[in-house]
Structures are given as C-alpha cells and as structure tokens.
Amino acid sequence: PPEEEGPCGDWTYHEWAEAFSTNDLARTLPPGHIAVCRVQTGGRGRFNRKWIGEEGGLWASFTVPLSAPEDTAAGVHWGHLPLVAGLALFNMLRGMGLDSVRLRWPNDLLAGKSKLAGILVERPAENMAVIGIGINVFNDVSSIAGEIKDPPARLADLVRDCPSLHAVMASLGSHLNQVLSVFSHGGVPALQEGLSRAWAGERPVSILTDDETVRGIFTGIDDQGNPVLSLPAGTVRTIPAHLINRLLE
Ligand code: BTN
C-alpha cells in the first residue's frame, strides 16, 4: 500500500517509498490519479531502455481518461499524448526560468545537450492512458552518467531555490491539465505553436526508419505531429511518425 495519499491540485496522489515502475502502479488507479515513488527499481523508458530512479528524483505517473471515440476530425489522436506531455513539461520548466530547456522530438527534455527528464506514455486500457514522467531533481546524476546515452542534468543545479519534489509534481499536474484541455479541443494543430517554440529552431537531424536513414534539417512538425525535414536537394519531406525508429541530432 502507498505510504502517503492526498490531493495534489486537481489530481490525487499515492506515494510509495519504493516501486518497480510507477507506470505499473498507475494501471491500477482510476483516471485523475498520480502514482509516485521515492525510489524506482525497474523504471523503463522508450525502446525498453532502463531508467535509473534513485532517491531525490521525481518518478511519477499520471492517469488520464481517454474518451472514445477519438475526435479525429479535430486532429485529436491519442497517439499524440507523448507530444502533449512533452509540451507540458517544457512549459513547466520554462516557467521556472530555465531558458536552456528544449524538446528533442518527440519528447526528450534536454537542458543544453543534457537529459533532464523523460516521458513514457502507455495505454493499459481502452479508456485510460498512463503518462509516466521522470525528472532528475535532487538525485545524484553523476552515478548514472556512464549508463545512459545523453549526459544527465538535474533541476537542482539549474534553478535557484529548486522547489520540493511535491511542488514540482503539483506544478506538472496543472501544466498537464492545461495542455490536455487545449489538445482535447483542438488536437495537434492547437499545440503546433507551443511545440515549435519547444523544439527551438531548425537543426540537422538523421531519422532512422526500418528502410532508410533520412538526413536533413528539422524544421518542425505538421498538423499530425510528424517531423518535417528540409532536404539538401531543396525539397521538403514529412516522415510519418509511426515509421520512425530513432531521431538523432
Ligand atoms: C525515456 O526517456 O525514454 C522515458 C523515461 C521515462 C521514465 C519515467 S519515471 C516514471 C515512469 N515510470 C517508468 O517506469 N518510466 C517513467
């Protein structure tokens, strides 16, 4: 059972001292709840990567109701929730005065070249999604530096008077609700402006699909959330998100 429970803005949180993965715990909760733990022993990331969750970081999973059917005419696809979560996280960190943060498509949160936070969205049931978010806050990132691809960064080193884990969770919950409500009315097109700001400028990338590697300049996303590249030949190409295995900068 959780050690602590209570309201957290519009959400209700359940805090465990230790968990395997908060995304697993969240599956058992109704929508509108947060599963959070102090130490996470089996945290996972995208592509089944391991996510190290030592004490001092925020390891939390938010449950979100999915109203079926999707309003596809308005551009609302639940497959876009990773973009929604990325934008909410970005908005929160910018709001803390962190000017160096940006998103790397689809939703890696970087401070400069270092990874500050990660997002893993899962859908355990037809009518519910779990948005798992890990943020390095006070945890010792020097110990994980050798184990992950991007060098890690933590919030406590980047902002003056770093807020408590609980305050970060509450702020994240309210940013998530704000972006979710914009998204559920207008879909990705309604987020396009915010997301373009979050990706901060054009940059050379390589996109790997099963069949090819496409190199070009990342210029943003289309109204479906697919990356748009301008190619050396002067042409523009949109790569369907579901075909993409990796995007390298
Ligand atoms: C990534 O960068 O690939 C995503 C990492 C997501 C980690 C968070 S921590 C809370 C939640 N529980 C998990 O097992 N994963 C997410």
Boltz pocket constraint, residues with backbone or C-beta under 6 A from the ligand:
constraints:
  - pocket:
      binder: B
      contacts: [[A, 20], [A, 21], [A, 22], [A, 23], [A, 42], [A, 43], [A, 44], [A, 45], [A, 46], [A, 47], [A, 49], [A, 51], [A, 53], [A, 58], [A, 59], [A, 60], [A, 61], [A, 117], [A, 118], [A, 119], [A, 120], [A, 132], [A, 133], [A, 134], [A, 135]]
      max_distance: 6.0
